[in-house]
């Protein structure tokens, strides 16, 4: 898979235009990021579906706290219907600080994610569901499930337990990382999960879900990387920060600035070391070298936000880089 993440910080018609361009540049999957302070990702994905023919489409990634998991499954199923069976269910635990803004407790995230997609798979198969776990459902069903095909599940993950769970139970993992060091470590966790994976579940796709910022002007690309890197650093687990030698206290301060809505100050606090750790940023040649290093461990590659200072140019440049890469189609 060669994928791209588009962030609905722009009007949905603009996102649809970018999705159409991504398909033309050779991408075969488009994910829409899911943050309450941006536009609705499922509306954006529907608009992309109307302007594309073949690309897979999915949230990247939805969390099962903001929406009841059965309602979330219905939204994914609706996308599948609207796109002619091209939906991918990208699901993860969500960003702790963002959920805190909405008053949600980030309780038992691994179990919540697992139960969410297991119930969704039953619903997609036309079954009625009773469930009493991290959420409840009684005699729930989708009255249009007979029209659905198979919908692959990709788990957004960063921590070891979520990675192992994804490798055992899901169709793929979207590993939130950008540095080869992260993927070398995560590859071992994937292998641990695959050791317990039943044969009936078929192949598993270890996909890099990496922040990418690419431009002919490498410094401009690095400047454009600051906003997503601020969010990544703020949400990174202590072992991840330690792995890259990132100051945990500074990362915490950036998180506090983001939670308080002081975004510009948060972005200015991002260091060069954070950019190197949490984004693949620079010229096409630099980005290609880093992508190839990641693909020594991962099967597929999804280029995530920000992509670059000029989105149209960045989609073209990233498409060319990934087209030369070893990411499987």
C-alpha angles and dihedrals in degrees: 000000000000106000142172134206118220120193117218092221082115126063112284092245089058090049089051090052091051091048090053090050091049091055090049090051092056104265113143100194133041122194125191115213118237119226124140092225092061129061121289109283095211092056088050092048091051090053090050090049090056092055100041136062112197115011119113113241133205149138113276090228130338119192126217096226103069091048129032106257093240091052089047090052089052091053091051090047090051089052089051091053094045093049098044095253098316098122124127118193106225107186134170143151095270131228112308096213094047092049089049088060088061095046096250122144113228092221124166094345098180093050092044093053094045094048090046097058095037090056090044091054090053090049092048088053090057096254125141112235137217112184135170112176131090084345135016132236128171122198090334121170144154113244091207098047093112088070095055129097128202113307115200117225121220118186118214106224146165106160125076098247095050091048092051092046091051092050091051100043114016137065093243147345127237100211109208101220143098107195125084088229089064093051094047088055094042093049089066091051090050091052090051091054094045090055087068097039116118114235091234090070092068129208123356125217118214101200127187110224098194134171107241130188115179133173138142085250102066095195091053088052091053092049090052089053095064099086098053092039089056090056093044094049092046092053099039118119117243093252090055092050090048092049090060099035092245117161105252092200092055091046088053091050090051089052091052091051091051093048088051093051093248093133101157092053090048092052093048090053092061112110130214088248090057091051091051092048100043107030140041098227134166143053121345090261092052092046092048091053092051093045091052090051091052092048091060083080108020128067099210138021132219115189107217135195140331091033091177149306091286110042097198093050091042093054090052093047094044091047091054092047094049092043087063093045131094095249108133119238 
